[in-house]
Structure formats: structure tokens, C-alpha cells
């Protein structure tokens, strides 16, 4: 753990100072269960992600990647340590404020797309706006514009069942970006896609998602997309073993 | 998010229709059965309601309800008239008589013999003819349901429809001629038999096998004393039972309630309706929520508050309740309209009944929604990351 902390905080492994970090985790510990059945999912993780950066979390199944992004996104509370999102410690916020913060500042892309089958592509993509109180008509219009920018112009009214896997994931990407979040968290965004489609989705994601004020954290097993990363954090057994700078 | 909640609901057409069907069936059972029960209860005293002018009914002390006929001697009428506080008293015959139709079939009917002079106790609404036409020899007035139904002239050939009885037609009562001089509207009675009105004297002719003919003495109490007091005085002076119209209605109704298992039977069906409705609706709605649990988790992860999720589920529940109840109430009302035209018991759809059944349906959907809300609120948003 000590070694991992040392590696993560080396200046060469970050793109800016901790003050400017989009995500700043220090000594994050998270366990599931208790007593003999307790499983330590995170064993003191340190991590920094900076605006404009695409960081990939890689590692074997069960190494704690998903738990880490859940903590980063404020979905799970860590047992110990600290995790700041743009300087904000979500675990110290009241539940309703944390939920609101997540709704305004974080976008999600899931492995299984998680599009609502009865909603059109535009309606699915509009969900974060609706959650933030934007009226339906305006939300769908804005979502349709974003769908066009991910190459789904003319497919706004299609249901998920009428779209291919790649198209569905592009809808999910549009949904993750439609409310202009400051952090986008992706869980295995290409694992359900073939190589060509996966690359295409990643190109769109990198083009649209990464900018000066937005960071992207991607959990993946998919070595085909490693080339899109600015840095790759290799996790094992609940800790970051090393961080690989790809720039 | 409300429109998203509704689209999710309508999108799963199978479950949506399943929930609606469950609520519709529950609504039908919970509206139709009590409606029919109320109608039957009303029918037990409908004759007392129809005879609105007198306010005290005098009868044999053993009479338990309106159709329980224990006739008196005609002389009792004079004793009642002599009681202080009685403004007037008139006789009423109420019995059953077979009516012979032109094809030889006989139909059991209610025969009412009204006071010859005043015709008190006659129908309030005449559709054809006049009440005073009962003064024509051999005349009778028939109620509308009987004239169009059981007393209608039989079809001349198989497959043809019976012709409703009309003024001028002749019936045969106890081998005696009865000329129809009017058609009247009367509330259905519990026995659902045709009602034939005639004069008291003529009723004695039609039912001449009976020694005692005076079924009821209809009394109008003077206004200067409570009618209950006068009724008690009649009982005291004559040893006959005397009840105000309201008391007699209640007595007839109580007889029905306490001497039959009607309340238990209908109540059981209503309870079954509620339980089945709650079980079916609750189960399907819960399954619907379980199927959508993943999406609720997505909403949670994306920042939907507990209140937003609660509202979404409540909206879905209330909507299916509203639609299911609307269809159920509409179907029951249509059924009631059809039954209203038949000779059987109708369905009394009072606003109180609709309100009560609506509340029961609301309770069902809210209970279902509460289970679902509990499940969704306990849901860990992190499940969205499980592939």
C-alpha cells in the first residue's frame, strides 16, 4: 500500500497539483460484510484525476475497480480515507445534497447500457436533464443535438430495441454528457461491443467527453482501447499497483 | 420525471394490462356486489316507499316484514280509526294471485287492493291511464316491468317476441276478468313479481278463497303529535302492530339482514374482491417494479432523489388505480343499466358506494406502491455497475 501511495503521488504520474484535481482520493478503504466474511475491496487507494484527463482503471475481476468508481462517484461511502470531487468531499454532504451534486456534475456510462426500453433514444439521453428539472421538451431537444454529435442523427425517435449495440452505447454516451458533467464515469463501456464498434464509441467518447473542465474515468478490461487513455491505473487486490502514463 | 414514469408503465404493455385487469376485476366486485346488496335491501321495503301518503302501517302483531302477510278482519279498520291522533285510516290488501295468460300459462303476481274511495296506496307514477280509472268495473293497473315482462302477451309463434301488455288488454285472475286500464311505474320488489293494483273490494273478489283480507291498515297521523306516539297508542288500543313507515322499512330490512345470510354472502364476495384485487394488483405491480429495479438504480445513480422516485412510483400506482377503477366502475354501470331494465334485482350505484369502493382501490394501489417504494429506496445505486 505504501508503495502504491508513493507511485500515485509522484509528480510524473499526475498532470497537475492536488488542488486542481477533478478526483483526489487519499487512503480510501472500503470493506463489504463483517467478521470472518469481511472482504476488503479497497485497501487504502490514492488516486488523482485531473480535468482534461482520461484515466483508465484496469485490473483483474474483483480487484476493486467498480468499488473505486462507486466511491469516486459518491454512490458508495468509503470506510476510511478521503475522496474529493473537484474539492468537494461528497461523503460529508447530506444525502440529498450528495444526490443533487451527482445529478449535476457526474455522468455515467454502463457496461449494459441501461437504456429504458420504452423510451426513445432522445428521451433516454434526456434523463439527466429531466432529473435536474429541465422540462421534457427542452431536454429532448438538447439530447437530440447531442445524439447528432455522436453520429445518431435521425435516430432520435428509435427505441433501444431498434438500435445496434454500438448505437445503444452511443446513446448512453450522449446521456452521460447531456448535462455537461465535470466527471464522466464509465464502467466497461466497450466490453459488450465488437472491436470496430468499441473503437468508434471510444473515439466519440474521447472527442466529446474530455475537455479542459471535464475528467473521464473508465473501468475496463478491454486492452483494445488502452491507447485512448492518458494514464492507466493498474489495480490488484484492492490497491493501485502502478500508474502508467500514456501521454 | 413523471412522463418517464408513465412511459415506463405504458411501455411494459403486458404488465400494464395485467395490473389494469386486476384492478378492474376488483373494482367490479367491490362496486357490483354492494350495489346489488343495497338494491336488494331497498327492494325489501320498496313497497312501503311507493305508498308514501300514509305514515303509519298497522298490521297483525306477528308480521315481521312487508311480505309477511297475516290478514286481519275488516272490523279492525274501525278500531284503528277510533284511536286518538289518527286523521284517517284506509284498508290495504296485499297478497299473491295467479294471473292466467292467453296461452294458458300462469304467472304469480302481487295483488294490491286499494281503498275504494280514496285509492290510497296506489302508484305514484302512471305511464298510461289514470289511477281513478280503477273505478271502471273489473279494472286493474299493472306495473310497467310486469306489463313488459312476465305479463306480456305471449308470442304468437316461436321466435317472435312477446307483446307488452297495454291499456285495454284483458287478464284472467282467479277465473275472473281483469281489464287493464293503466300502466304504472313502481319500484321493484324483493319478489320481483308483477304488481297488479285494483280496489280493495275487487281484490276480495279476485282472492275470494281467503277469509281474512285486510293485510294492512294505512293510517295518516295527525300532525299535532309525533307519529311514533300515535303508532304506540294504536298498538295499545287494538293489540295490533303499528309502525311508522320508517320503522316498518327498518323492520323489513332487519328481517332480511338477521334472518338470511345475505350480508355474509355479499360481504364475503366483496372481501374476496378486495383480497384478490390487492393480491393480483400488488403482485403484478411489484413484479413490474422489480423488472424496472435496474432502471430505478440508474436514476438513483444519476441523481434522482428519493422523493422523485417515490413520486414516480406513486404516479404509476395511482394511474393504474384510476384507469382500472374507471373501467370497473364503467363496466358495472353498464351492467347496472342492463339489469335495471330486467325483472331481476338492479344495482344501486350511490355516490357513497362509488366513493367507498374508490377508496378501497386507492388503498390497494397505495399498499402496492408502498412495497415497491420500500424496495426502490433500499436499493443500492451501485448495482448499476454490475453487468
Interface residues (C-beta under 8 A of the other chain):
Chain A: X66 X67 X69 X70 X73 X75 X76 X96 X99 X100 X101 X102 X103 X104 X106 X108 X110 X111 X112 X114 X116 X117 X118 X119 X123 X127 X128 X130 X131 X132 X136 X187 X188 X191 X192 X219
Chain B: X1 X3 X4 X7 X8 X10 X11 X12 X294 X295 X298 X299 X300 X301 X302 X303 X304 X305 X306 X308 X380 X381 X382 X384 X385 X386 X387
